[in-house]
Amino acid sequence: MLDAALRSLASGDVGAASANRIAREIGATWGAVKYQFGDIDGLWAAVLHRTAERRGRLPARPPSGASLQARVAAIIDTLYDGLTAPDSRAIETLRRSLPRDGAELERLYPQTAAELQSWGRSWIEACQTAFADVDVDRQRIREVASFIPGAMRGLVSERQLGSYYDLDLARRGLTNAIVTYLQAPPR
C-alpha cells in the first residue's frame, strides 16, 4: 500500500493525495487502508517514514580530515541528486496537499506533523555530524542546515523547468558562499 501511495504521489498531481484514489489504485477499499493505518494521517505518516527508511542517513558522514569545501559540496550534491528521485516528488506532492500552517497541520494531522518534525531534527543532526570535527560555529551550521533544503529545491526546480542558468555553476557558487559564511568569524 505504501509503495502504491508513493507511486501515486510521485505523479505530481495534488489529487493523488486522496485516500480514496490511492485505495482505488491499489485495488482496495478505503476501509482496508483505514484498517492498516487508522486514518489518512496514519497513512501519510507511514509514507513519510517509508521514504525516510529508503533514503537512509543523509548526508553520509564525511571522511575524517575532509575539507570544509568537500563537506559542503557533498551535502549540496547529495540533495541536488536526491530531490529529483520519485520519493522526493511524492513528498513534495504530499506537502502541497497539507496545511501550510504548522499549528493547523499538528491539529489535523498530528502523526504526519510529528514525522515531518522528526525529518527536520534528523537533518539538523546530520549536518551537525557532517561538521562535527571541523572548527565552525554551531549556530551557523544550524542556520545553513535550515536554508539548504529550500535553496536546493529552487535549483532542482530550475533543472526540472529547464533553466537558462548554468546549474553546476550555481551549485559551486552556493557551496562557496556557505563555506565563506561558515569560515567567517562570528559577530
Buried (B, 14 or more C-beta within 10 A) or exposed (E): BBEBBBBBBBEEBEEBBBBEBBBEBBEBEBEEBBEEBEBBBBBBBBBBBBBBEEBEEBBEEBEEEBEBBBBBBBBBBBBBEBBEBEBBBBBBBBBEBBBEEEEEBBEBBEBBBBBBEBBEEBBBEBBEBBBEEBEBBEEBBEBBBEEBBEBBBEBBEBBEEEEEEEEEEBBBEBBEEBBEBBBEEEE
